[in-house]
Structures are given as structure tokens and as C-alpha cells.
Amino acid sequence: MSDIEDNEIINNETEEIIEKPFLSMNVLEIITEERNMHGLRHHDYQRYRRYCTKKIHNLRKFLKLTQGKKKYQKKEITVDIINNIKHLYVFLFSAERAWSYAMQLKTESIDEPRKHYHLMKRLKKAAFYANQLEDVCKNYEKIDEKTLLDVQGYAALMTGYKLFEEQNWQVALEKFAIARTIYEKLAAAGDPQQEALCHSTIDSIDPNIRYCAYNLKIKNTSSEDDIAALVEMKLKSSATGANFLDDKIEALLQKKIQEKASQFTSITWRNHDIDIKNAKIAENILKANDAIDDLEKIKIIDAKNEKEIKTYNDNVDDKLNRFSNVLEAYHDGQRLAEKELLEDRLATDKVISSKSEEKTNNLKYLFSYISYQRLMYTLKRNLLLIKQIEVNNSNPTKDNVKLCKPENVVKLYDIIQQVINEVKELPFIDNDVSLSALLSIKTWYYKACRCFSCAKLYADNSKIPESLALLLRANSYVSNSKLEIDTILRKISAKKTLSTEISEKDIQELEEFKQKCEEVSEKIRKLRIEQKARYCLSNVEEETSSTEEFSKKEEKRKILISHMDFYATDEFDKNDPRLIDFPPNFEPIPCKPLFFDIASNKIDYSMDRLHLRASGKTQEKKGWGLFSMWGKKK
């Protein structure tokens, strides 16, 4: 008996020693492939349900977990008995079978509303199996983090479908938000095929999110960016949403970056191949590249009125946060590259080999590349801040008073000048002819922009001479920038030496700066004309006001001849005594009436009467009587 007991103890010990395998599966890829191959490409849910039933039977048969043909004996799958990935497949295809049956009933319930109750039972069953799969994966020790995230996204999606049919809009929206976030991050962490599958799933989730938001009376969910903002808000407000996502997703992305960093051994920058031997530097460069991709997703549209200014400022703040991620990654990489340079300098001080110079130059190029990228994105960030101040100044409101400070624009242009000066001091920058020319053009251009901003400040404070002087200086800076651009482009068109050293990207940047110089030159010209007009008007107003004041004073003073008998000290000036008025003032006099015989030419005079009067005779009287009718007597 003792031998038998010893053998049993040995067998038990060997069973305990057996380690469980490491499990990994791509849930989204599996269900997408199975659905397309077995009916769902043609929306044949019944065919897919039969396939899932057959698949579950074959899995249980392989795992020796059949539940009986004649008499049903339930055999549950627990964490303790899991030793194969096919145990997880049982849960997955059980959820898929219930979901496909529910979708079949959904199409049939249009004609038969009674089937909606059966539909709800099937969706609850699908959500139950999906959550059971999630619990098993969480409790299993050796499972891939990516698999766990994929399973959590699938479980959240199935639960969301159930809550959607129950019209529990608030909780359904939270579940859809969790699923969408997981698939969005998996798309960033996976290969191109995984990315395409995740984006396809996101496209199918978005209409459900939009409909939940509509029922909750949440506005502005028409675009993809609006849905992303709503999802982010829901995850922050949800007690269950963001608790497990942040750490898991961050660990998954970090693992992906480490895998890429092991293959990321060199980069090409400005026609130079740079070897990257430090894995941590490679990780930081890859982090920066991912952050840049994330940064470029945000497209900012200028606000045209006060209603759009809040949305504009929110988008700018979001973009500034993503700028911070880029700068942080490059800053960490620059610190590591600087440390590598210091260690190399200490090593070469002790021992110099034939490859020491090559290694040192490679490290210097690497340091220059990382520093250049950091400084250029710092410059772009400052330009975004300048744009934000200008837009807020054109649309002032009560909420954006702090952003309406034009004096901050001058400070930001000062920082830009410092950034360009730092770039010029980087190793091997002087050897790059085209880059040095670009930096010189940018220096002149941003100096002109700074002078123009200062001129606007002086103009707002009615300091016209100072404003005109600064505009003249800004115009000279712009002219220098345009002259250098035209010189370089002329050399390129003539196919001289510089054309072989400058890239197409640099030529495009030159063309952009040429256009910017033209725009700034036009702004300077307009402001100069405006300030000159204001200056002329102010001079005319001063002259008229001084003339009016002088005339008023002169009117108050009396001439000396008018007060000879009275001595007035206030009205007498030794330098300008004002004895008499010359020329003398006109005095009013009474006007004598004049007779103008104008009508005499139009009057008919009786000449006979005039002769009689001239001779002194009186007019004869007419006779009265019988013979008077024949006229007068002669």
C-alpha cells in the first residue's frame, strides 16, 4: 500500500508542476473571417448560427467536454481546467451564436413583433457569454495583454448591443464608448490588417453612438471628431470606463514601440544615414512619430464669429496638448543623445581608434536631428499660439479676455528668434548650405513679423512716428528675405551647384515663405498708408486748432487807439503792441437811396402836352354843347 500511495503522491506532484500555456488570440480577426466565410457577407444570419453551433460541438468534442446526447450533463469551463486556446473559443462562438440568432430574429420581428422578446433573450445570452469570456481571461495568469484588451472590447460591444435594444441609452453609450476607445488604440498598436479591421468596427459603432446621443439630446455629433470628443467625455465621467483602459492601453503601446525599436536601427535626415544603436533613443523617436501622427489628425478651422470662438479655443488647447507629447518625446531623446555624446567624449579622451571619429560624427548627427525636430515643433507651437491670439483679438468675448493680449505676440516672436539661433548652433548645420539658407530666410521673415506686431501696438497707442519707423524696418527685413529666396530659386532654375544640395521639400518650403513674405509686405504697405493718413490728419487738426486759438486770443486783445484814455496792462504787449488794425476793418454806414431811371425808355410821352407846358400855356378845355362832338376849336 505504501508503494501505491507514494506513486499517487508523485503523480500529483507532476500534475502540479505542469505549467499552463501562454494564450493569445485575435478576437476581431477571428470573428470577421468566420462571419465573412459563413454567411454574413450576404447577411445570412441563420447559416452563420448553424456554423457556430457546429463549431461549438466540435470544440467541446476535441476538449472532451461534450454535455451528452441523450441525457444533458452541463460541463462548465473554468479557469482551473483551461490549458488550450480552444477553451476560449467555446465562449467566443457561444456569444457569436446567440448574437447571430438575435440578428436573425431582428429581421423577422419586422413582420412578427412578438419575436422581439426572443431577440432580447438571445442578446442577453450573447452579452453573458462575452462577459464570461472576459472574466476568464482576466483571471487567467498567462494571457496576452492585447488579447485581454480585444476581449474587453468585444464584451463591451455585445453588452452595448443588449442595452441599445433595451433603450438604456446612457449605459449603452458608455459601453459603446469603451469599445470604440479600445479598438481605436488597438488600431494604433497593430499591423495594417489589424488597423483596417479596427477602423471598420469603429465605423459600425459610430451610428449607435450617434443614435444614443440623439435620444439623450446631446447635440453636435455629426462628424467623426465630434463623436471622438463625446467618447472622451463619457470615459472621463464614467466610473467603469477609464479605470482599466489607460494602464492596459499604455502598456500595449509601450510593448509595440519596444518591438518596433528593435527593428528601428537607422534613419535618413538631410541626405545623411544615421545609425541608432541605443534602443531607448529609438523608442523616443518612435513615440515622437506616433505623437506627430496623432497631432496631424486635428484640423483647426478659424472662428468667423463669437459663437465659433469657444470651439476654436478648445481645438487649439487639444492640439497644444498633443504638441506637448511630441516635445516631451524629443526632449527625452535629446537628453539620451547628449548623454551618449558625453560618454563618447570621455572614451575618446582615453583611447582613440580608427572608427572613433566616425562614431562621434554619427552621434553628433543623431543629436542634431533630435534637437532640430524638437526646436522646429516648438516653433510650430508658438506660431499656433500667435494665430490663436490674432483670432481671439478679431472676435473678443467675455471668456477670451486673457487671450486678447497682442503684446504676447511680440514675446512669442522673440522665442521664435531664440529657437532659430539654437538651430544654427547645432553640429553640422553650417555644412548644410540649403538648411543654412532656409534658416537665414526664416530669421529675416520672423524679424519682419515681430517689427510689424510692434508697429501695430504703437499704432493702437497713437504713436504714429514710432509705428512708421518700425514699419520701415519691417519692410527692409521682408525685402532681405524675398531677395534671398529669389536668389536661391534663380540658382535652382539655372541648375547651378545649389540645386544638387537642396531637396524638393526645401523648394516647396521656399515657395511657401515667398508667398508669406508677399502677404506680410502687403500688410505693411496697408498699415503704412493708414498711419501716414492719420499723421496728416492729426497735423491738419493741430494747425486748425492752433489757428483758432490764436484768433481767439487776438479777438480778445483791443487795439491801442481804441483805449487811449484807459491804461490796460493785460491787453498791452511790448513785443506786439497792436497800435492799429491794418488793414482797417470795415465800418457800417447808412446807404443813400439812388434813383435809376430805367423805365423811361419804355414810357410813351405826349409831346403836344410837353410843348404846351414848355411854352407856359395851359391845356384847352373841351367844348360842351351841340357842336362839341365835332372836336375842339382851332
C-alpha positions as CSV (number, residue, x, y, z in Angstrom):
1,M,0.0,0.0,0.0
2,S,2.9,2.3,0.8
3,D,4.2,2.0,-2.8
4,I,0.8,2.8,-4.3
5,E,0.5,5.9,-2.1
6,D,4.0,7.0,-3.0
7,N,3.1,6.7,-6.7
8,E,0.0,8.7,-6.2
9,I,1.9,11.5,-4.4
10,I,4.5,11.5,-7.2
11,N,1.7,11.8,-9.9
12,N,0.0,14.6,-8.0
13,E,3.3,16.5,-7.8
14,T,3.9,16.1,-11.5
15,E,0.4,17.4,-12.3
16,E,1.1,20.4,-10.1
17,I,4.5,21.1,-11.8
18,I,2.9,21.3,-15.3
19,E,2.7,24.9,-16.3
20,K,-0.2,26.5,-18.1
21,P,0.5,27.7,-21.6
22,F,0.6,31.3,-22.7
23,L,-2.6,32.1,-24.6
24,S,-3.1,34.6,-27.3
25,M,-5.8,35.2,-29.9
26,N,-7.0,38.0,-32.2
27,V,-10.8,38.1,-31.5
28,L,-11.6,40.7,-34.1
29,E,-9.7,38.9,-36.8
30,I,-11.3,35.5,-36.0
31,I,-14.9,36.7,-35.9
32,T,-14.5,38.9,-39.0
33,E,-13.0,36.0,-41.0
34,E,-15.6,33.5,-39.8
35,R,-18.5,35.8,-40.4
36,N,-17.4,36.6,-44.0
37,M,-16.8,32.9,-44.8
38,H,-20.1,31.5,-43.4
39,G,-23.0,33.7,-44.5
40,L,-22.7,37.2,-43.2
41,R,-21.2,38.5,-46.4
42,H,-24.8,38.0,-47.7
43,H,-26.5,38.8,-44.4
44,D,-27.4,35.1,-43.9
45,Y,-27.5,35.0,-40.1
46,Q,-29.2,31.6,-40.0
47,R,-26.3,30.0,-41.9
48,Y,-23.8,31.6,-39.6
49,R,-25.7,30.5,-36.5
50,R,-25.7,26.9,-37.7
51,Y,-22.0,27.1,-38.3
52,C,-21.4,28.4,-34.8
53,T,-23.4,25.5,-33.3
54,K,-21.4,23.0,-35.3
55,K,-18.1,24.8,-34.3
56,I,-19.0,24.7,-30.6
57,H,-19.8,21.0,-30.8
58,N,-16.5,20.2,-32.5
59,L,-14.6,22.2,-29.9
60,R,-16.3,20.5,-27.0
61,K,-15.7,17.2,-28.6
62,F,-12.0,18.0,-29.1
63,L,-11.7,19.2,-25.5
64,K,-13.7,16.2,-24.2
65,L,-16.3,18.5,-22.7
66,T,-19.4,17.2,-24.5
67,Q,-22.5,17.6,-22.4
68,G,-24.2,14.3,-23.5
69,K,-26.5,13.4,-26.3
70,K,-29.4,11.6,-24.6
71,K,-29.0,13.0,-21.2
72,Y,-27.8,16.5,-20.7
73,Q,-24.9,17.0,-18.3
74,K,-23.7,20.5,-18.0
75,K,-19.9,20.9,-18.1
76,E,-18.7,24.4,-17.4
77,I,-15.3,25.7,-18.4
78,T,-13.5,27.3,-15.5
79,V,-10.0,28.9,-15.2
80,D,-8.6,25.8,-13.5
81,I,-9.2,23.5,-16.4
82,I,-8.1,25.9,-19.2
83,N,-4.9,24.7,-20.9
84,N,-5.7,25.4,-24.5
85,I,-6.8,28.4,-26.6
86,K,-9.8,26.3,-27.8
87,H,-11.4,26.6,-24.3
88,L,-11.7,30.4,-25.0
89,Y,-13.1,29.7,-28.5
90,V,-16.1,27.9,-26.8
91,F,-17.1,31.2,-25.1
92,L,-16.4,33.2,-28.2
93,F,-18.5,31.1,-30.6
94,S,-21.3,30.7,-28.0
95,A,-21.6,34.5,-27.9
96,E,-21.5,34.6,-31.7
97,R,-24.2,32.0,-32.0
98,A,-26.5,33.9,-29.7
99,W,-25.7,37.2,-31.4
100,S,-26.4,35.8,-34.9
101,Y,-29.7,34.3,-33.8
102,A,-30.7,37.7,-32.3
103,M,-29.8,39.4,-35.7
104,Q,-31.9,36.8,-37.5
105,L,-34.9,37.5,-35.2
106,K,-34.4,41.2,-35.6
107,T,-35.0,40.9,-39.4
108,E,-38.0,38.6,-38.7
109,S,-39.5,40.8,-36.0
110,I,-40.5,43.5,-38.5
111,D,-43.4,41.3,-39.6
112,E,-43.8,39.4,-36.3
113,P,-43.3,41.9,-33.4
114,R,-43.7,39.0,-30.9
115,K,-40.2,37.8,-31.8
116,H,-38.7,40.9,-30.2
117,Y,-38.9,39.2,-26.8
118,H,-37.0,36.2,-28.1
119,L,-34.5,38.6,-29.6
120,M,-33.8,40.3,-26.2
121,K,-33.2,36.9,-24.6
122,R,-30.7,36.0,-27.3
123,L,-28.8,39.3,-26.9
124,K,-28.7,38.8,-23.1
125,K,-27.2,35.4,-23.8
126,A,-24.6,36.9,-26.1
127,A,-23.6,39.5,-23.6
128,F,-23.5,36.8,-20.9
129,Y,-21.0,34.6,-22.8
130,A,-18.9,37.6,-23.8
131,N,-18.6,38.8,-20.2
132,Q,-17.8,35.3,-19.1
133,L,-15.0,35.2,-21.7
134,E,-13.7,38.5,-20.3
135,D,-13.8,37.2,-16.7
136,V,-11.9,34.0,-17.6
137,C,-9.2,36.0,-19.5
138,K,-8.8,38.4,-16.5
139,N,-8.4,35.5,-14.0
140,Y,-6.0,33.5,-16.3
141,E,-2.5,34.3,-15.4
142,K,-0.7,33.8,-18.7
143,I,-2.6,35.8,-21.4
144,D,-1.5,38.4,-23.8
145,E,-2.4,42.0,-22.9
146,K,-3.5,42.6,-26.5
147,T,-5.8,39.6,-26.3
148,L,-7.3,40.8,-23.0
149,L,-8.0,44.2,-24.5
150,D,-9.5,42.7,-27.6
151,V,-11.8,40.5,-25.4
152,Q,-12.8,43.5,-23.2
153,G,-13.7,45.5,-26.4
154,Y,-15.8,42.6,-27.7
155,A,-17.6,42.2,-24.3
156,A,-18.3,45.9,-24.1
157,L,-19.7,45.8,-27.7
158,M,-22.0,42.9,-27.0
159,T,-23.3,44.5,-23.8
160,G,-23.8,47.7,-25.7
161,Y,-26.0,46.0,-28.3
162,K,-28.1,44.5,-25.5
163,L,-28.5,47.8,-23.7
164,F,-29.3,49.5,-27.0
165,E,-32.2,47.2,-27.7
166,E,-33.4,47.8,-24.1
167,Q,-33.3,51.5,-24.9
168,N,-31.0,52.1,-21.9
169,W,-29.2,54.9,-23.8
170,Q,-26.9,56.3,-21.1
171,V,-25.3,53.0,-20.2
172,A,-25.3,51.8,-23.8
173,L,-23.4,55.0,-24.8
174,E,-20.8,54.3,-22.1
175,K,-20.3,50.7,-23.3
176,F,-20.0,51.8,-27.0
177,A,-17.5,54.5,-25.9
178,I,-15.3,51.9,-24.1
179,A,-15.4,49.5,-27.2
180,R,-14.6,52.4,-29.6
181,T,-11.7,53.6,-27.5
182,I,-10.3,50.0,-27.2
183,Y,-10.5,49.4,-31.0
184,E,-9.0,52.9,-31.7
185,K,-6.0,52.1,-29.6
186,L,-5.7,48.6,-31.0
187,A,-5.6,50.1,-34.5
188,A,-2.6,52.2,-33.4
189,A,-0.8,49.3,-31.8
190,G,-1.5,46.6,-34.5
191,D,-0.3,45.8,-38.0
192,P,-2.0,47.3,-41.1
193,Q,-4.6,44.4,-41.3
194,Q,-5.5,44.9,-37.6
195,E,-5.8,48.6,-38.2
196,A,-8.2,48.1,-41.1
197,L,-10.4,45.7,-39.0
198,C,-10.5,48.1,-36.0
199,H,-11.5,51.1,-38.2
200,S,-14.2,49.0,-39.9
201,T,-15.6,48.1,-36.4
202,I,-15.4,51.7,-35.3
203,D,-17.4,52.7,-38.4
204,S,-20.1,50.3,-37.3
205,I,-20.1,51.6,-33.7
206,D,-20.4,55.3,-34.6
207,P,-24.1,55.2,-35.8
208,N,-25.1,53.6,-32.5
209,I,-23.2,56.2,-30.5
210,R,-24.9,59.0,-32.6
211,Y,-28.4,57.5,-32.0
212,C,-27.8,57.2,-28.3
213,A,-26.6,60.8,-28.2
214,Y,-29.7,61.8,-30.1
215,N,-32.0,60.1,-27.6
216,L,-30.1,61.7,-24.7
217,K,-30.5,65.1,-26.5
218,I,-26.7,65.6,-27.0
219,K,-26.1,67.9,-29.9
220,N,-23.1,68.2,-32.3
221,T,-22.4,64.5,-33.1
222,S,-22.4,64.8,-36.9
223,S,-18.7,64.5,-37.6
224,E,-16.1,61.9,-36.5
225,D,-14.3,64.5,-34.4
226,D,-17.5,65.3,-32.5
227,I,-18.0,61.6,-31.7
228,A,-14.4,61.2,-30.6
229,A,-14.9,64.2,-28.2
230,L,-18.1,62.8,-26.9
231,V,-16.5,59.4,-26.3
232,E,-13.6,61.0,-24.4
233,M,-16.0,63.0,-22.3
234,K,-18.1,59.9,-21.5
235,L,-15.0,57.9,-20.5
236,K,-13.9,60.6,-18.1
237,S,-17.3,60.9,-16.5
238,S,-17.8,57.1,-16.4
239,A,-16.8,55.3,-13.2
240,T,-16.1,52.0,-15.0
241,G,-14.9,53.3,-18.4
242,A,-11.4,54.7,-17.9
243,N,-10.3,52.7,-14.9
244,F,-8.8,49.7,-16.7
245,L,-8.2,51.3,-20.2
246,D,-5.4,53.7,-19.5
247,D,-2.9,51.3,-18.0
248,K,-3.6,48.4,-20.3
249,I,-3.5,50.5,-23.5
250,E,-0.4,52.3,-22.4
251,A,1.4,49.0,-21.7
252,L,0.3,47.7,-25.1
253,L,1.5,50.7,-26.9
254,Q,4.8,50.6,-25.0
255,K,5.3,47.0,-26.0
256,K,4.6,47.8,-29.6
257,I,7.1,50.6,-29.5
258,Q,9.7,48.3,-28.0
259,E,9.1,45.8,-30.8
260,K,9.5,48.5,-33.4
261,A,12.6,49.9,-31.7
262,S,14.4,46.6,-32.0
263,Q,13.9,46.9,-35.8
264,F,14.5,50.7,-36.0
265,T,18.2,50.8,-36.4
266,S,18.8,53.8,-38.7
267,I,17.2,57.0,-40.1
268,T,17.9,59.3,-43.1
269,W,18.0,63.0,-42.4
270,R,19.1,65.6,-45.0
271,N,20.9,63.0,-47.2
272,H,22.8,61.5,-44.2
273,D,22.3,58.0,-42.9
274,I,22.3,58.0,-39.1
275,D,22.7,54.7,-37.1
276,I,20.7,54.3,-33.9
277,K,22.3,51.8,-31.6
278,N,20.6,53.0,-28.4
279,A,17.2,51.3,-28.1
280,K,15.9,53.9,-25.7
281,I,16.6,56.7,-28.2
282,A,14.9,54.7,-30.9
283,E,11.8,54.3,-28.6
284,N,11.6,58.0,-28.0
285,I,11.9,58.8,-31.8
286,L,9.1,56.3,-32.4
287,K,7.0,57.8,-29.6
288,A,7.5,61.2,-31.2
289,N,6.5,59.9,-34.6
290,D,3.3,58.4,-33.2
291,A,2.6,61.7,-31.4
292,I,3.1,63.6,-34.6
293,D,0.6,61.3,-36.4
294,D,-1.9,62.0,-33.5
295,L,-1.1,65.7,-33.8
296,E,-1.9,65.9,-37.5
297,K,-5.3,64.4,-37.0
298,I,-6.6,67.7,-35.6
299,K,-7.6,70.2,-38.2
300,I,-8.4,73.6,-36.9
301,I,-10.8,76.0,-38.7
302,D,-10.6,79.7,-37.9
303,A,-13.5,81.1,-36.0
304,K,-15.5,83.6,-38.1
305,N,-17.8,84.9,-35.3
306,E,-18.2,84.9,-31.5
307,K,-20.3,81.6,-31.5
308,E,-17.4,79.6,-33.0
309,I,-14.7,81.1,-30.8
310,K,-15.2,78.6,-27.9
311,T,-15.0,75.6,-30.2
312,Y,-11.9,77.0,-31.8
313,N,-10.1,77.6,-28.5
314,D,-11.0,74.0,-27.3
315,N,-9.5,72.6,-30.5
316,V,-6.4,74.7,-30.1
317,D,-6.0,73.5,-26.5
318,D,-6.3,69.9,-27.6
319,K,-3.6,70.5,-30.3
320,L,-1.3,72.2,-27.8
321,N,-1.6,69.1,-25.5
322,R,-0.6,66.9,-28.4
323,F,2.3,69.3,-29.2
324,S,3.4,68.7,-25.6
325,N,3.5,64.9,-26.2
326,V,5.7,65.4,-29.3
327,L,8.1,67.8,-27.5
328,E,8.3,65.5,-24.4
329,A,9.3,62.5,-26.5
330,Y,12.0,64.5,-28.4
331,H,13.3,66.1,-25.2
332,D,13.8,62.6,-23.6
333,G,15.6,61.5,-26.8
334,Q,17.8,64.6,-26.9
335,R,18.8,64.1,-23.2
336,L,19.8,60.5,-24.0
337,A,21.7,61.5,-27.1
338,E,23.5,64.2,-25.2
339,K,24.5,61.6,-22.6
340,E,25.8,59.3,-25.3
341,L,27.9,62.2,-26.7
342,L,29.4,62.9,-23.3
343,E,30.3,59.2,-22.7
344,D,31.9,59.1,-26.2
345,R,33.9,62.2,-25.5
346,L,35.2,60.7,-22.3
347,A,36.1,57.5,-24.1
348,T,37.9,59.2,-26.9
349,D,39.9,61.3,-24.4
350,K,41.4,58.0,-23.1
351,V,41.7,55.9,-26.3
352,I,41.4,56.9,-30.0
353,S,40.7,54.3,-32.7
354,S,40.3,54.4,-36.4
355,K,36.5,54.4,-36.1
356,S,36.3,56.9,-33.2
357,E,35.7,59.9,-35.5
358,E,33.0,58.0,-37.5
359,K,31.1,57.1,-34.3
360,T,31.4,60.6,-32.9
361,N,30.1,62.2,-36.1
362,N,27.2,59.7,-36.1
363,L,26.3,60.6,-32.6
364,K,26.5,64.4,-33.4
365,Y,24.2,63.9,-36.4
366,L,21.8,62.0,-34.2
367,F,21.9,64.7,-31.6
368,S,21.4,67.4,-34.3
369,Y,18.4,65.5,-35.8
370,I,16.5,65.1,-32.5
371,S,17.3,68.7,-31.4
372,Y,16.3,70.1,-34.7
373,Q,12.9,68.3,-34.6
374,R,12.3,69.4,-31.1
375,L,13.1,73.1,-31.9
376,M,11.0,73.0,-35.1
377,Y,7.9,71.7,-33.3
378,T,8.5,74.3,-30.6
379,L,8.4,76.9,-33.4
380,K,5.2,75.5,-34.8
381,R,3.6,75.5,-31.4
382,N,4.5,79.2,-30.9
383,L,3.0,80.0,-34.3
384,L,-0.2,78.3,-33.3
385,L,-0.3,80.4,-30.1
386,I,0.2,83.6,-32.2
387,K,-2.6,82.5,-34.5
388,Q,-4.9,81.9,-31.5
389,I,-4.2,85.4,-30.1
390,E,-5.0,87.0,-33.5
391,V,-8.2,85.1,-33.9
392,N,-9.4,86.0,-30.4
393,N,-8.5,89.7,-31.0
394,S,-10.7,89.7,-34.0
395,N,-13.6,88.1,-32.1
396,P,-13.4,89.3,-28.5
397,T,-15.8,87.9,-25.9
398,K,-16.0,87.8,-22.1
399,D,-14.5,84.4,-21.9
400,N,-11.4,85.0,-24.0
401,V,-10.1,88.2,-22.4
402,K,-6.9,86.6,-21.3
403,L,-6.1,85.5,-24.9
404,C,-6.7,89.0,-26.3
405,K,-3.2,90.4,-25.4
406,P,-1.4,91.5,-28.6
407,E,1.8,92.2,-26.6
408,N,2.2,88.4,-26.1
409,V,2.7,88.1,-29.8
410,V,6.0,90.1,-29.6
411,K,7.2,87.8,-26.8
412,L,6.4,84.7,-28.9
413,Y,8.3,86.1,-31.9
414,D,11.3,86.7,-29.5
415,I,11.1,83.0,-28.6
416,I,11.0,82.0,-32.2
417,Q,14.2,84.0,-32.9
418,Q,15.9,82.2,-30.0
419,V,14.8,78.9,-31.4
420,I,16.3,79.7,-34.8
421,N,19.5,80.8,-33.2
422,E,19.7,77.5,-31.3
423,V,19.2,75.6,-34.5
424,K,22.1,77.5,-36.1
425,E,24.4,76.4,-33.2
426,L,23.7,72.6,-33.7
427,P,26.6,70.4,-35.1
428,F,27.0,70.2,-38.9
429,I,24.2,72.8,-39.6
430,D,26.7,75.2,-41.1
431,N,27.8,72.5,-43.5
432,D,24.3,72.2,-44.9
433,V,24.0,75.0,-47.5
434,S,20.3,74.8,-48.2
435,L,19.4,74.5,-44.5
436,S,21.5,77.5,-43.6
437,A,19.9,79.5,-46.4
438,L,16.4,78.5,-45.1
439,L,17.3,79.5,-41.5
440,S,18.6,82.9,-42.8
441,I,15.3,83.4,-44.7
442,K,13.3,82.5,-41.6
443,T,15.3,84.9,-39.5
444,W,14.6,87.8,-41.7
445,Y,10.9,86.9,-42.1
446,Y,10.2,86.5,-38.3
447,K,12.1,89.7,-37.6
448,A,9.8,91.4,-40.0
449,C,6.7,89.9,-38.3
450,R,8.0,91.0,-34.9
451,C,8.5,94.6,-36.1
452,F,5.1,94.6,-37.7
453,S,3.5,93.4,-34.4
454,C,5.3,96.2,-32.5
455,A,4.2,98.7,-35.1
456,K,0.6,97.7,-34.6
457,L,0.9,98.1,-30.8
458,Y,2.4,101.6,-31.3
459,A,-0.3,102.5,-33.8
460,D,-3.0,101.4,-31.3
461,N,-1.5,103.8,-28.8
462,S,-1.5,106.6,-31.3
463,K,2.3,106.7,-31.5
464,I,2.4,107.3,-35.3
465,P,6.1,108.3,-35.8
466,E,7.4,105.2,-33.9
467,S,4.9,103.0,-35.8
468,L,6.1,104.3,-39.1
469,A,9.8,103.8,-38.2
470,L,9.1,100.1,-37.2
471,L,7.1,99.5,-40.4
472,L,10.1,100.9,-42.4
473,R,12.4,98.4,-40.6
474,A,9.9,95.5,-41.2
475,N,9.8,96.3,-44.9
476,S,13.6,96.2,-45.1
477,Y,13.6,92.7,-43.4
478,V,10.9,91.4,-45.7
479,S,12.9,92.7,-48.7
480,N,16.0,90.9,-47.5
481,S,14.0,87.7,-47.1
482,K,12.5,88.0,-50.6
483,L,15.9,88.8,-52.1
484,E,17.5,85.6,-50.6
485,I,14.5,83.5,-51.8
486,D,14.7,84.8,-55.3
487,T,18.5,84.3,-55.4
488,I,18.1,80.6,-54.4
489,L,15.3,79.9,-56.8
490,R,17.2,81.6,-59.6
491,K,20.2,79.4,-58.9
492,I,17.9,76.3,-58.9
493,S,16.3,77.3,-62.2
494,A,19.8,77.9,-63.7
495,K,20.8,74.4,-62.4
496,K,23.8,75.6,-60.5
497,T,25.6,73.9,-57.6
498,L,23.0,74.7,-55.1
499,S,20.3,72.8,-57.0
500,T,22.0,69.5,-56.2
501,E,22.1,70.2,-52.5
502,I,18.5,71.3,-51.9
503,S,15.6,68.9,-51.8
504,E,12.1,69.1,-53.2
505,K,10.7,69.7,-49.7
506,D,13.1,72.6,-49.2
507,I,12.0,74.1,-52.6
508,Q,8.3,73.8,-51.5
509,E,9.1,75.5,-48.2
510,L,10.9,78.3,-50.1
511,E,7.8,78.8,-52.3
512,E,5.6,78.9,-49.1
513,F,7.8,81.5,-47.5
514,K,7.8,83.6,-50.7
515,Q,4.1,83.7,-50.5
516,K,4.2,84.6,-46.8
517,C,6.6,87.4,-47.5
518,E,4.2,88.8,-50.1
519,E,1.4,88.7,-47.6
520,V,3.4,90.4,-44.9
521,S,4.6,93.0,-47.3
522,E,1.0,93.8,-48.3
523,K,0.0,94.2,-44.7
524,I,3.0,96.5,-44.0
525,R,2.1,98.7,-47.0
526,K,-1.6,99.0,-45.9
527,L,-0.6,99.9,-42.4
528,R,1.9,102.5,-43.6
529,I,-0.7,104.2,-45.8
530,E,-3.1,104.2,-42.9
531,Q,-0.6,105.6,-40.4
532,K,0.6,108.3,-42.9
533,A,-3.1,109.3,-43.4
534,R,-3.6,109.5,-39.7
535,Y,-0.4,111.6,-39.3
536,C,-1.5,114.1,-42.0
537,L,-5.0,114.4,-40.4
538,S,-3.5,115.0,-37.0
539,N,-1.2,117.7,-38.4
540,V,-4.2,119.5,-40.1
541,E,-6.2,119.3,-36.9
542,E,-3.3,120.7,-34.9
543,E,-2.9,123.6,-37.3
544,T,-6.6,124.4,-37.4
545,S,-6.8,124.2,-33.6
546,S,-3.7,126.4,-33.1
547,T,-5.0,129.0,-35.6
548,E,-8.4,129.1,-33.9
549,E,-6.7,129.6,-30.5
550,F,-4.5,132.4,-31.9
551,S,-7.5,134.1,-33.5
552,K,-9.5,133.9,-30.2
553,K,-6.6,135.5,-28.4
554,E,-6.3,138.3,-30.9
555,E,-10.0,138.9,-30.8
556,K,-9.8,139.4,-27.0
557,R,-6.9,142.0,-27.4
558,K,-8.0,145.5,-28.2
559,I,-6.0,148.0,-30.4
560,L,-4.3,150.8,-28.5
561,I,-6.0,153.6,-30.4
562,S,-9.4,152.4,-29.1
563,H,-8.5,152.8,-25.4
564,M,-6.1,155.8,-25.4
565,D,-7.7,157.2,-22.3
566,F,-7.6,153.9,-20.4
567,Y,-4.4,152.0,-19.4
568,A,-4.9,148.2,-19.6
569,T,-1.8,146.1,-18.6
570,D,-3.3,142.8,-19.6
571,E,-4.1,143.8,-23.1
572,F,-0.7,145.5,-23.9
573,D,2.3,143.5,-25.2
574,K,5.6,145.2,-25.7
575,N,6.7,142.8,-28.4
576,D,3.4,143.0,-30.3
577,P,1.7,146.3,-29.1
578,R,-1.1,146.2,-31.8
579,L,-1.4,150.0,-32.2
580,I,-4.0,150.0,-35.0
581,D,-5.7,147.4,-37.2
582,F,-4.1,147.2,-40.6
583,P,-5.8,146.9,-43.0
584,P,-8.6,148.7,-41.1
585,N,-11.8,146.9,-40.5
586,F,-14.9,147.9,-42.5
587,E,-17.4,150.1,-40.7
588,P,-21.1,150.1,-41.4
589,I,-22.5,153.4,-42.8
590,P,-26.1,154.4,-43.9
591,C,-26.7,153.9,-47.5
592,K,-28.2,157.0,-49.6
593,P,-31.1,156.0,-51.8
594,L,-30.3,156.3,-55.6
595,F,-32.8,156.7,-58.4
596,F,-32.1,154.8,-61.5
597,D,-34.3,156.0,-64.4
598,I,-34.5,152.6,-66.1
599,A,-38.2,152.6,-67.1
600,S,-38.0,155.9,-69.2
601,N,-37.2,154.0,-72.4
602,K,-40.4,152.1,-72.1
603,I,-42.8,155.0,-71.4
604,D,-44.7,156.8,-74.3
605,Y,-44.8,160.6,-73.6
606,S,-47.4,163.1,-75.1
607,M,-45.2,165.5,-77.0
608,D,-48.1,168.1,-77.5
609,R,-48.6,168.5,-73.8
610,L,-44.9,168.8,-73.3
611,H,-44.7,171.7,-75.8
612,L,-47.7,173.4,-74.1
613,R,-46.1,173.1,-70.8
614,A,-42.8,174.2,-72.1
615,S,-44.4,177.4,-73.6
616,G,-46.3,178.1,-70.4
617,K,-49.7,177.6,-71.9
618,T,-52.5,175.7,-70.2
619,Q,-54.5,172.9,-71.8
620,E,-57.7,174.0,-73.7
621,K,-60.9,172.8,-72.4
622,K,-63.2,170.8,-74.5
623,G,-66.5,172.4,-75.5
624,W,-69.8,171.5,-74.3
625,G,-72.8,171.8,-76.4
626,L,-74.3,170.9,-79.6
627,F,-71.2,171.2,-81.7
628,S,-68.7,169.8,-79.3
629,M,-68.9,166.4,-80.8
630,W,-67.1,167.6,-83.9
631,G,-63.9,168.3,-81.9
632,K,-62.3,171.3,-80.5
633,K,-62.0,174.8,-82.0
634,K,-58.9,176.0,-83.6
